[in-house]
Amino acid sequence: MKKLLLSAISAVTFMGMSAAVPVLTQQNTGSLTVTQETPGYSNPSTYDASGNLIITGAFNGTFDNADAIGTSAYIVKYNAAGQKAWSVPVVGAATIKAVDTNADGNIYVAGTYADYVDFYSTDGSQKSIGGMADEANEQYAKKNSSFLAKYDKDGKIQVVKPIVPAPLPELTVTGMYYPMDGDVHFFIENLKVNDGKVYVSSTCTGEVILDDVTVKCSYLDLYGWGIYQEIPTLSILSFDSNFENCQSVASIVADGPLTEDYAPTAHSLTFAIDGSSVYASFVCVGEGKYNYTIGSANGEIAVPSESEKYVVLSENGKLELQKGSVDKNVDNIASMIVSGSNLYIVGTAFATLPAEAADENAVAVKGSSDIFVATVGASDLKLKSLKAYSHDEGTSAVTSGDTTEDKPNYEQAVSAVSVDGSLYINAITGSTYIGGSGVVFGPESVWFDGSDFSAATAATGAAVGDGVFATVNSDASKMDFTTYTFQKSGITDIEAEYDENAPVEYYNLQGIRVANPENGLYIRRQGNKVEKILVK
């Protein structure tokens, strides 16, 4: 029996060099003229149940005969043949952060916005909402509010729900509270549709009341002198299919008010859903304590002085990965994916990687930062492995006044999708992120097969459906996409450990075990190592 690794077969398209990376066959390409003065390098995208591709993004100038206000947003749908079905603009200072669909092909989007937004529709109608930059609050100009919008499969706007935060009443009544633009905000970062419900993750400062659910932040009163600082509250909320009947699924709230000079801050809330199980992950930095609830479970996260924690929660457990150094609002968790018996947490670590104990020998990243994937047991939240994409990003010459010096470049994970058991990770690269402002160079993408990382064609977004995969890439003048098909192996878990003494198993491409494989394409599994092979 002669075996030949598929990487030697020129007739099949590959993205990445690892044997376990899925075999992709290119189908369609397309392009859309979309002008962005400053590319955002983010195109949240998804497939619906019928294999149609939905792409979102940003535009300046004109889109579908609508003129942008600030940086506006768009939604475009392509059918399975790669032909444009329809598109609609979302006009206003607005950014789409997430998109998903339900079984009926309805499209759900979530984003942030400033003063007002007009949601265009394929039937010529329009829905408008107001935010914080209205006549009563002229000082607010940033994208401090969030929206939820629902379109039907034909692009007709159905429902729009604005979520506008208010300053904390207990601070307002003091007469000494003067929040700056951005101090009070409600940010939705992720959206998922599951079993007839719409789930979102959010970061809130101030207060929001949604049906019977009140989301409000805690605050720091510096030494009790009336110098206030909001401490973000993280929440996972669920709604029905029309954004009504809000329920709290998870909440992470600082134990305050505090009077210390350094308060904890939590960010990068992501979540995953598996049936009735909900998982949450986030990063917290500072000194203090966060109280959490998720489902029927509750507890606390203690953050020691000058430390940082990556936290994973479910009703059945808690995992804390720690760092002894602080990279406030720089380290992140970008995506959380549940697949089979595993959770995959995709994030970024600057300086050192997180560990199960902060006093362990710190493992330095290569260069200034590394993308990492933590593999965690879904049932017990036990860490199985943590693998880093270790390569040196180098430096760039940065000029400030009359001085030019080399500053470290960085890479930061943005999002990830699971494609036939491997993870496709979108990231951005840039310069001078550490210490404040950063200069973004552009997108970077990598595959992770459970053991190794490998370079992938760079993209600013990706979508995966039933045997279909798409990459999306935007720059200052256009949006391009490429679609692929892949044969599903039926193997969902990716693992990082390999036992060379484990028995060898073979599966056909439908996931059925085969005792004696003959000519054809098969999945070979030995212990936790999985690869595609051609048997001749």
C-alpha positions as CSV (number, residue, x, y, z in Angstrom):
1,M,0.0,0.0,0.0
2,K,1.7,3.2,-1.2
3,K,0.8,6.4,0.6
4,L,1.4,9.9,-0.8
5,L,0.8,13.1,1.3
6,L,-1.6,15.3,-0.5
7,S,0.8,18.2,-0.4
8,A,2.5,16.6,-3.4
9,I,-0.6,16.7,-5.6
10,S,-0.6,19.8,-7.7
11,A,-4.2,19.3,-8.9
12,V,-5.6,20.4,-5.5
13,T,-5.4,23.9,-4.1
14,F,-3.7,24.3,-0.7
15,M,-3.7,27.2,1.7
16,G,-0.9,26.4,4.2
17,M,1.6,23.6,4.4
18,S,0.4,21.4,7.3
19,A,-1.0,18.0,6.3
20,A,-4.1,18.5,8.5
21,V,-5.0,21.8,7.0
22,P,-8.2,21.3,4.9
23,V,-7.9,20.6,1.2
24,L,-9.6,23.6,-0.5
25,T,-10.7,23.7,-4.1
26,Q,-11.3,27.2,-5.5
27,Q,-14.7,28.0,-6.9
28,N,-15.5,31.6,-7.4
29,T,-13.9,35.0,-7.1
30,G,-15.5,38.5,-7.0
31,S,-14.8,42.1,-6.4
32,L,-16.7,45.1,-5.2
33,T,-15.6,48.7,-5.5
34,V,-15.7,50.1,-1.9
35,T,-13.7,53.1,-1.0
36,Q,-12.3,53.4,2.5
37,E,-10.2,56.4,3.5
38,T,-8.7,54.3,6.4
39,P,-9.2,50.6,5.9
40,G,-10.6,48.9,9.0
41,Y,-9.2,45.5,8.1
42,S,-12.4,43.8,9.3
43,N,-15.1,42.1,7.2
44,P,-17.4,40.1,9.4
45,S,-18.9,37.5,7.1
46,T,-20.9,34.3,7.2
47,Y,-22.8,31.7,5.1
48,D,-26.5,31.0,5.3
49,A,-28.0,27.5,5.3
50,S,-28.4,27.7,1.5
51,G,-24.8,28.4,0.8
52,N,-25.1,32.1,0.1
53,L,-22.3,34.3,1.3
54,I,-23.0,37.4,3.3
55,I,-20.2,40.0,3.6
56,T,-20.1,43.2,5.6
57,G,-17.7,46.0,5.6
58,A,-17.0,49.8,5.7
59,F,-17.2,52.5,3.1
60,N,-16.5,56.2,2.6
61,G,-17.8,58.1,-0.4
62,T,-20.8,56.5,-2.2
63,F,-22.3,53.0,-2.0
64,D,-25.5,52.0,-3.8
65,N,-26.2,55.7,-4.5
66,A,-26.0,56.5,-0.8
67,D,-23.4,59.0,0.5
68,A,-21.5,57.9,3.6
69,I,-21.6,60.0,6.8
70,G,-18.2,59.5,8.4
71,T,-17.3,55.9,7.9
72,S,-20.5,54.0,7.1
73,A,-21.2,50.3,6.6
74,Y,-22.6,47.9,4.0
75,I,-24.1,44.4,3.7
76,V,-23.8,42.4,0.5
77,K,-25.1,38.9,-0.4
78,Y,-23.7,36.6,-3.0
79,N,-25.4,33.4,-4.2
80,A,-23.7,30.0,-4.3
81,A,-22.4,30.8,-7.9
82,G,-20.6,33.9,-6.7
83,Q,-23.1,36.3,-8.2
84,K,-24.2,39.4,-6.3
85,A,-27.8,39.0,-5.1
86,W,-28.3,42.3,-3.4
87,S,-26.5,44.9,-1.3
88,V,-27.7,47.7,1.2
89,P,-25.8,50.5,2.8
90,V,-26.0,51.4,6.5
91,V,-25.4,55.1,6.5
92,G,-24.0,57.0,9.5
93,A,-20.9,56.8,11.7
94,A,-21.4,53.0,12.1
95,T,-19.3,49.9,12.2
96,I,-20.7,46.4,11.8
97,K,-19.0,44.1,14.3
98,A,-20.7,40.7,13.7
99,V,-23.1,39.0,11.4
100,D,-25.0,35.7,11.5
101,T,-28.0,34.0,9.9
102,N,-30.8,31.7,11.0
103,A,-32.4,28.6,9.3
104,D,-34.8,30.8,7.3
105,G,-32.0,32.9,5.8
106,N,-32.7,36.0,7.9
107,I,-29.6,38.1,8.5
108,Y,-28.7,39.5,11.9
109,V,-26.0,42.2,12.2
110,A,-24.7,44.0,15.3
111,G,-22.5,47.1,15.5
112,T,-21.6,50.4,17.1
113,Y,-22.6,53.9,16.0
114,A,-22.5,57.5,17.0
115,D,-25.4,59.9,16.6
116,Y,-27.9,58.4,14.1
117,V,-27.9,55.7,11.4
118,D,-30.2,55.0,8.4
119,F,-30.7,51.3,7.5
120,Y,-31.5,51.0,3.8
121,S,-33.6,48.2,2.4
122,T,-33.9,46.5,-0.9
123,D,-37.6,47.4,-1.1
124,G,-36.8,51.1,-0.9
125,S,-37.9,51.5,2.7
126,Q,-35.6,52.7,5.4
127,K,-35.4,52.6,9.2
128,S,-33.5,55.2,11.3
129,I,-32.2,55.3,14.9
130,G,-30.6,57.9,17.1
131,G,-27.7,57.6,19.4
132,M,-25.8,59.7,21.9
133,A,-24.8,62.6,19.7
134,D,-28.3,64.2,19.6
135,E,-29.1,67.8,20.4
136,A,-29.2,67.0,24.1
137,N,-25.8,65.5,24.1
138,E,-23.8,67.3,21.5
139,Q,-20.5,66.5,23.3
140,Y,-20.8,62.9,22.3
141,A,-19.3,62.1,18.9
142,K,-17.8,58.7,19.1
143,K,-19.4,55.3,18.4
144,N,-20.6,54.9,21.9
145,S,-24.0,53.1,21.2
146,S,-24.8,49.8,19.7
147,F,-27.4,48.5,17.3
148,L,-29.0,45.2,16.3
149,A,-30.6,44.8,12.9
150,K,-32.5,42.0,11.2
151,Y,-32.9,41.7,7.4
152,D,-34.9,39.0,5.6
153,K,-33.2,36.8,3.0
154,D,-34.1,39.3,0.2
155,G,-32.4,42.2,2.0
156,K,-35.6,43.9,3.3
157,I,-35.0,45.5,6.7
158,Q,-37.3,44.0,9.4
159,V,-36.2,45.2,12.8
160,V,-33.7,47.7,14.2
161,K,-32.9,47.9,17.9
162,P,-30.8,50.8,19.2
163,I,-29.0,50.3,22.6
164,V,-28.0,53.7,24.0
165,P,-26.3,53.9,27.4
166,A,-27.0,56.5,30.0
167,P,-24.6,57.9,32.7
168,L,-24.8,56.2,36.0
169,P,-27.6,57.8,38.0
170,E,-25.7,57.5,41.3
171,L,-22.9,59.6,39.8
172,T,-25.1,62.1,38.0
173,V,-26.9,63.1,41.2
174,T,-23.6,64.1,42.8
175,G,-23.4,67.1,40.5
176,M,-19.7,66.4,40.1
177,Y,-19.8,63.9,37.3
178,Y,-18.8,65.2,33.8
179,P,-18.2,62.2,31.5
180,M,-16.0,62.8,28.5
181,D,-16.8,61.4,25.1
182,G,-16.3,57.7,25.3
183,D,-16.5,57.4,29.0
184,V,-20.1,56.1,28.7
185,H,-20.6,53.4,26.1
186,F,-22.2,50.1,25.2
187,F,-20.2,48.1,22.8
188,I,-21.5,44.9,21.1
189,E,-18.5,42.9,19.8
190,N,-20.0,39.4,19.0
191,L,-23.3,38.0,17.8
192,K,-24.5,34.4,17.3
193,V,-27.9,33.0,16.4
194,N,-28.7,29.7,18.0
195,D,-31.9,27.7,18.5
196,G,-34.2,30.7,17.8
197,K,-32.3,33.1,20.0
198,V,-29.9,35.9,19.2
199,Y,-26.9,36.1,21.6
200,V,-24.6,39.1,21.9
201,S,-21.6,39.9,24.0
202,S,-21.2,43.5,25.3
203,T,-19.0,45.9,27.2
204,C,-20.9,48.5,29.2
205,T,-19.9,51.7,31.1
206,G,-22.9,53.6,32.4
207,E,-26.3,51.9,32.5
208,V,-28.6,50.2,30.0
209,I,-32.1,48.9,30.7
210,L,-33.3,46.2,28.3
211,D,-36.8,44.8,29.2
212,D,-36.3,43.4,32.7
213,V,-32.5,43.3,32.5
214,T,-30.4,46.2,33.8
215,V,-26.7,46.3,32.8
216,K,-24.6,48.8,34.7
217,C,-21.0,49.3,35.4
218,S,-19.2,49.8,38.7
219,Y,-16.9,52.8,39.2
220,L,-13.8,54.0,40.9
221,D,-14.1,57.0,43.3
222,L,-10.4,58.0,43.6
223,Y,-9.7,58.2,47.3
224,G,-13.4,59.3,47.8
225,W,-12.7,62.7,46.4
226,G,-15.4,62.6,43.7
227,I,-12.9,61.8,40.9
228,Y,-14.8,59.1,39.1
229,Q,-13.7,56.4,36.6
230,E,-16.1,53.9,35.1
231,I,-15.1,50.2,35.4
232,P,-16.6,48.2,32.5
233,T,-19.2,45.4,33.0
234,L,-19.1,42.5,30.6
235,S,-22.4,40.8,29.6
236,I,-23.7,38.1,27.4
237,L,-27.4,38.8,26.6
238,S,-30.0,36.8,24.6
239,F,-33.0,38.1,22.7
240,D,-35.8,36.5,20.7
241,S,-35.6,36.6,16.9
242,N,-37.0,40.2,16.9
243,F,-34.7,41.5,19.7
244,E,-37.3,41.3,22.4
245,N,-37.5,39.4,25.7
246,C,-33.9,40.2,26.8
247,Q,-32.3,37.8,29.2
248,S,-29.0,37.9,31.0
249,V,-26.9,34.8,30.1
250,A,-23.6,35.9,31.8
251,S,-22.3,38.9,33.6
252,I,-18.9,40.0,34.8
253,V,-19.0,43.0,37.2
254,A,-16.3,44.7,39.2
255,D,-16.8,44.5,42.9
256,G,-17.1,48.3,43.6
257,P,-17.3,51.1,44.0
258,L,-13.5,51.2,44.6
259,T,-11.3,53.9,46.2
260,E,-8.0,52.4,45.2
261,D,-5.8,54.2,42.7
262,Y,-5.7,51.3,40.3
263,A,-9.0,49.5,39.4
264,P,-9.4,46.3,37.5
265,T,-10.5,46.5,33.8
266,A,-12.0,43.6,31.8
267,H,-12.2,43.4,28.0
268,S,-12.2,41.1,25.0
269,L,-15.3,39.2,26.0
270,T,-16.0,36.4,23.6
271,F,-18.4,33.4,23.8
272,A,-19.3,30.1,22.2
273,I,-22.6,28.1,22.3
274,D,-22.9,24.3,22.2
275,G,-26.5,23.2,22.4
276,S,-27.7,24.6,25.8
277,S,-24.1,25.2,27.0
278,V,-22.6,28.7,26.9
279,Y,-18.9,29.5,27.3
280,A,-17.4,32.9,28.0
281,S,-13.8,34.1,27.9
282,F,-12.2,37.5,28.6
283,V,-9.1,39.3,29.8
284,C,-8.9,41.3,33.1
285,V,-6.1,43.5,34.2
286,G,-5.5,45.5,37.4
287,E,-6.1,45.0,41.0
288,G,-9.4,44.0,42.6
289,K,-12.2,41.5,42.1
290,Y,-14.8,40.7,39.5
291,N,-18.0,38.8,40.4
292,Y,-19.4,36.6,37.7
293,T,-22.6,34.7,36.9
294,I,-23.0,32.4,33.9
295,G,-26.2,30.3,33.8
296,S,-26.7,28.9,37.3
297,A,-23.1,29.3,38.3
298,N,-21.5,32.2,40.1
299,G,-18.2,33.1,41.6
300,E,-15.4,35.6,41.6
301,I,-12.2,36.4,39.8
302,A,-9.4,37.9,42.0
303,V,-6.9,40.0,40.1
304,P,-3.6,40.5,42.0
305,S,-1.7,43.8,41.8
306,E,0.0,44.4,38.5
307,S,-1.1,41.1,36.9
308,E,-3.3,40.0,34.1
309,K,-5.7,37.0,33.7
310,Y,-7.2,35.3,30.7
311,V,-10.4,33.7,32.0
312,V,-12.7,31.0,30.6
313,L,-16.1,30.3,32.2
314,S,-19.0,27.9,31.9
315,E,-21.6,26.6,34.3
316,N,-19.3,23.6,34.9
317,G,-16.0,25.3,35.7
318,K,-13.5,28.1,35.4
319,L,-10.0,28.4,33.9
320,E,-7.6,31.2,34.7
321,L,-4.4,31.7,32.7
322,Q,-2.2,34.3,34.2
323,K,0.6,36.7,33.4
324,G,2.9,38.5,35.9
325,S,3.2,41.5,33.6
326,V,0.5,43.9,32.4
327,D,-0.3,44.9,28.8
328,K,-3.6,46.7,29.5
329,N,-6.0,46.6,26.5
330,V,-3.3,45.1,24.3
331,D,-3.4,41.4,25.0
332,N,-6.7,40.0,23.8
333,I,-9.0,37.1,23.2
334,A,-10.3,37.3,19.6
335,S,-12.4,34.2,19.2
336,M,-13.8,31.2,21.0
337,I,-14.8,28.1,19.1
338,V,-16.4,24.9,20.5
339,S,-15.8,21.8,18.4
340,G,-16.4,18.3,19.6
341,S,-15.0,17.8,23.1
342,N,-12.8,20.9,22.9
343,L,-12.9,24.7,23.2
344,Y,-10.4,26.7,21.3
345,I,-9.5,30.1,22.6
346,V,-7.6,32.3,20.0
347,G,-5.9,35.4,21.3
348,T,-2.8,37.5,21.4
349,A,0.0,37.7,24.1
350,F,2.5,40.5,24.3
351,A,5.9,40.0,26.0
352,T,5.1,36.6,27.6
353,L,2.5,33.9,27.2
354,P,-0.1,33.3,29.8
355,A,0.4,30.3,32.1
356,E,-1.7,28.3,34.7
357,A,0.3,30.0,37.5
358,A,1.7,33.5,37.3
359,D,4.8,32.5,39.2
360,E,5.8,29.9,36.6
361,N,8.8,30.7,34.5
362,A,7.5,33.2,32.0
363,V,7.7,32.0,28.4
364,A,8.7,34.9,26.3
365,V,7.0,35.5,22.9
366,K,9.1,35.7,19.8
367,G,9.4,39.4,18.8
368,S,6.9,41.6,20.6
369,S,3.7,39.5,20.4
370,D,2.4,36.1,19.5
371,I,-0.9,34.8,18.4
372,F,-1.8,31.7,20.5
373,V,-4.4,29.0,20.6
374,A,-5.4,27.4,23.9
375,T,-7.1,24.0,23.7
376,V,-9.4,23.5,26.6
377,G,-11.7,20.6,27.6
378,A,-15.3,21.6,27.0
379,S,-16.7,19.5,29.8
380,D,-14.2,20.4,32.6
381,L,-12.3,23.6,31.3
382,K,-9.0,21.9,31.8
383,L,-6.1,23.3,29.7
384,K,-4.9,20.7,27.3
385,S,-2.3,22.7,25.4
386,L,-1.3,26.2,24.5
387,K,0.5,26.8,21.2
388,A,2.0,30.1,20.0
389,Y,2.6,31.3,16.4
390,S,6.2,32.1,17.3
391,H,7.9,34.3,14.8
392,D,9.7,37.6,15.1
393,E,7.7,40.5,13.5
394,G,10.8,42.6,13.4
395,T,10.9,46.4,13.8
396,S,10.1,49.5,11.8
397,A,11.8,52.9,11.8
398,V,9.5,55.5,13.5
399,T,10.1,59.2,13.4
400,S,8.9,61.5,16.1
401,G,10.1,65.1,15.7
402,D,13.8,65.0,14.9
403,T,14.3,61.5,16.3
404,T,14.0,58.3,14.4
405,E,14.2,54.9,16.1
406,D,13.3,51.3,15.6
407,K,10.1,50.3,17.2
408,P,8.8,46.7,17.6
409,N,6.2,45.5,15.2
410,Y,3.3,43.5,16.5
411,E,0.6,41.0,15.3
412,Q,-2.8,40.7,16.9
413,A,-5.5,38.1,16.4
414,V,-8.9,39.6,15.1
415,S,-11.1,36.6,14.5
416,A,-11.1,32.8,13.7
417,V,-13.3,30.2,12.1
418,S,-13.1,26.4,12.2
419,V,-12.8,24.7,8.8
420,D,-13.0,20.9,8.9
421,G,-11.2,20.7,12.3
422,S,-8.5,23.3,11.6
423,L,-8.6,27.0,12.6
424,Y,-8.3,29.8,10.1
425,I,-7.2,32.9,12.0
426,N,-7.4,36.5,10.8
427,A,-5.0,39.0,12.3
428,I,-3.5,42.4,11.7
429,T,0.1,43.5,11.8
430,G,1.5,46.9,12.7
431,S,4.1,49.0,14.4
432,T,4.6,50.9,17.7
433,Y,1.6,49.4,19.4
434,I,3.3,49.1,22.7
435,G,3.1,52.3,24.6
436,G,0.1,53.8,22.9
437,S,-0.6,54.6,19.3
438,G,-0.2,52.0,16.6
439,V,0.3,52.0,12.8
440,V,-1.6,49.2,11.1
441,F,0.2,47.6,8.1
442,G,-2.5,45.3,7.0
443,P,-4.0,41.8,7.4
444,E,-2.2,38.6,8.2
445,S,-3.8,35.1,8.3
446,V,-2.6,31.7,9.6
447,W,-3.8,28.2,9.8
448,F,-3.7,26.1,13.0
449,D,-4.1,22.4,12.7
450,G,-3.8,21.4,16.3
451,S,0.0,21.0,16.4
452,D,1.4,23.7,14.1
453,F,0.7,27.1,12.6
454,S,1.2,27.8,8.9
455,A,0.9,30.9,6.8
456,A,-2.3,31.4,4.9
457,T,-3.4,33.8,2.2
458,A,-3.9,37.1,4.0
459,A,-7.6,38.2,4.4
460,T,-9.6,40.6,6.5
461,G,-12.5,38.2,7.0
462,A,-13.5,34.6,6.5
463,A,-16.7,32.6,6.5
464,V,-17.4,28.8,6.7
465,G,-20.6,26.9,5.7
466,D,-21.6,23.3,4.9
467,G,-18.5,22.2,2.9
468,V,-17.8,25.8,1.7
469,F,-15.3,28.4,2.8
470,A,-14.6,32.0,1.8
471,T,-11.9,34.5,2.4
472,V,-12.6,38.3,2.2
473,N,-10.0,41.0,1.8
474,S,-10.5,44.8,1.8
475,D,-8.2,47.6,1.1
476,A,-8.7,51.3,0.5
477,S,-10.4,50.9,-2.9
478,K,-12.2,47.5,-3.1
479,M,-13.3,44.3,-1.5
480,D,-12.3,41.0,-3.0
481,F,-13.6,37.5,-2.1
482,T,-12.7,34.0,-3.0
483,T,-14.8,30.9,-2.3
484,Y,-13.7,27.3,-1.9
485,T,-15.2,23.9,-1.4
486,F,-13.7,21.3,0.9
487,Q,-14.5,17.7,1.7
488,K,-15.7,17.3,5.2
489,S,-13.7,14.6,7.1
490,G,-16.2,14.1,9.9
491,I,-13.4,14.7,12.5
492,T,-14.0,17.7,14.6
493,D,-11.4,17.8,17.3
494,I,-7.9,19.1,16.7
495,E,-5.3,18.1,19.3
496,A,-1.8,19.2,20.0
497,E,-0.3,16.0,21.5
498,Y,0.8,13.0,19.4
499,D,1.3,9.4,20.6
500,E,3.5,7.5,18.0
501,N,2.5,4.2,19.6
502,A,-1.2,4.8,19.2
503,P,-3.1,2.6,16.7
504,V,-3.7,4.0,13.2
505,E,-7.3,4.5,12.0
506,Y,-8.5,5.4,8.6
507,Y,-11.7,7.3,7.6
508,N,-13.3,8.1,4.3
509,L,-14.3,11.7,3.5
510,Q,-17.7,11.0,4.9
511,G,-16.2,10.3,8.3
512,I,-16.8,6.5,8.1
513,R,-14.1,4.3,9.5
514,V,-12.4,2.1,6.9
515,A,-10.5,-1.1,8.0
516,N,-8.4,-1.6,4.8
517,P,-8.3,1.6,2.7
518,E,-7.6,1.1,-1.0
519,N,-7.1,3.6,-3.9
520,G,-8.5,6.9,-2.9
521,L,-8.5,9.8,-0.5
522,Y,-8.6,9.1,3.2
523,I,-8.2,10.6,6.7
524,R,-5.4,9.0,8.7
525,R,-5.6,9.3,12.4
526,Q,-3.0,8.1,14.9
527,G,-3.7,9.2,18.5
528,N,-4.3,13.0,18.2
529,K,-2.5,13.4,14.8
530,V,-4.8,13.7,11.8
531,E,-3.7,14.0,8.2
532,K,-5.2,13.6,4.7
533,I,-3.5,11.0,2.6
534,L,-3.8,9.5,-0.9
535,V,-3.6,5.7,-1.1
536,K,-2.5,4.2,-4.4
